[in-house]
Amino acid sequence: MLDMIRAEEARQIAASANPEEEHAEADTLAENAMGWATRNAMARTNTRVRMYAKYGRTSLAVKFAPGELDGKGTGNSFYNDLLANSNTQVADAICAIIYNREQDVISDYETAHLLNTFSAKAAKFVNDLTRMGYDVTVGDEAASRQGAALDDSTIIVSWA
């Protein structure tokens, strides 16, 4: 049997919902999308380290945020995870939140929650990698040293 709520519970939740709540759908989509995007970035890193090491590589670039210019349906892998688990309007609003730009799609409460969750997961991810013996570099400086089209959403993970 599927691991999900029963239809009766879904009907009860829907019946108790407040359809007048302006940001409810966007807030729900944003929280779900951010959760999936951060989880996917971490899980893909494990898989990619194994694959890269198998072929003699000693570092890789991880996108742990949308790029500053991502939006309107196009962007890096993190943005695409946001988009796949919400919609363009919500994914673009999350980009705006991360880069401290104005947006009116997601509520102020959910904005604070998303920033807190994102910051905590990013810090934990970098700290966990460091504790596991990886060299971790973040930001524009790291991206420029890789010599590729990388931006400030990039984390460089090295094991040489």
N, C-alpha and C positions, 0 to 999 in steps of 0.2 A: 504494500500500500504506500502511496505517496506520503512524504513527510511534510504535510501542510495542514492548515486549519480546515475544519469542516465547513461546508456551505452554510450550515445553520449559524455558526459563529460569525462568518463573514456577513451574513444578513443582519445579525444583531449589531455588529460594528457599524455597518452602513446606516442602520436605522437610528443609531445614536449620534451620528456625525452631524456637524454643524455646517451645512452647505454655504452659509454666509461667511465663513472664515476665508478671508481673501487669499492667504498664502498657503493653505493646507496642502494642496496637491503639489505645489512647487517645493515646499519644505520636505514633504515625504520623499519625493523623487530625489531631491538634493542629498538627503541623508543616505539613501540607498546607493546613489551613484558614487558618492565620496567613499563609502565603505568598500564597494567593489573595486574602484580604481586603486585605492591604496593597497588592498589585499592582493590584487592582480600584480601590481608593481613588485611587491615583495616576493610573491610566489614565482613570478617569471625570472627574478634575479637568481634564485636558486638553480632553476633549470638552465639559464643562460651561462652561469659560472661553470657548471659541469660541462656544457657543450663547448664553450670557449676554451677551457683548460684542456679538453680532449684534443683540440687542434692546435695546442701550443700557445694560445693567446694568454696574456697575463693581466688583462684589464677589460672592463666594459663600461659603457655609459648607461645609466638607468634614468628614465624620466620619472620623477616623483612629484611632478606638478604639471599643469598645463603650461605651455609656453606663453610668454607675455603677449604675443600677437595671435595666439590661437583663438578661434571663434568662428561664428557663422558656419558651423558644420565641418571645419577643417582644423587639424592640429596634430600634435604628437600622440603617442600611444596612450598617455594618461588622459588627455582630452578626449580621445576616442572612446576610452572606457567610460568616462563621464557621460558622453553622448549616447553610448549604447545602453546605458542604464537609466536614462532620463529622456530629455529631448534637447533640441538646440537652445531653446530659451533658458532652460535650467543650467545646462553645461556652460553657456556663456555667462550666466549670472555667477556661477562658481568661480570662473576665471576672474571676473570682476572683483569678487570678494578676496581672492588670494592676492591680487595685485592692487588692492586698496582703491578700487574704482567704484563709482556709484552704480547701483543696480536697485531695481524696485520689484524684483520677482520673488525673492526669498525674504522672509520676515527677519526683523532685527534679532530676535531670539535665536532663530536657526542659523543666522549668519555667525553669531558668537559661538554657537555650538560647533559649526563646521570648522571655523578657524581654530578653536581649541582642539578638536579631534585631529585635524590635519597636522597642526604643529606637534602635538604629542606623538602621533604615529611617525612623522618624519624624523623627529629626534630619537625615538626608540629604534627605528630602523637603522639610522646611522650609528647609534651607540651599540646596537647588537652586532652589526658588521664589524665594528672596531674591536669589540670584545672577542669576536671569532677570529681575529688576527688579520683582517683585511685592512689595507690602507684606503681611507675614504676621503675624497676631496669633493667639495661642493662649490657651486656658484660659477660666476663668469670666468674666473681665473682657471678653474678646472676645465671648463669647456674649451677655452682657447688653447690649452696645452694638448688637447686631443686632436686638434687640427681638423675638426669636422664642423658641420653646421649644428653646433650645440648651443644651448642658451642657459640662463640661470635656473632652469628647472632640472638641470642635469646633476646627477651624482655619479662620480667616477669611482668605481670599485676596482682595486688592484690587489693582486696576490703574488707579485714577483718578489 
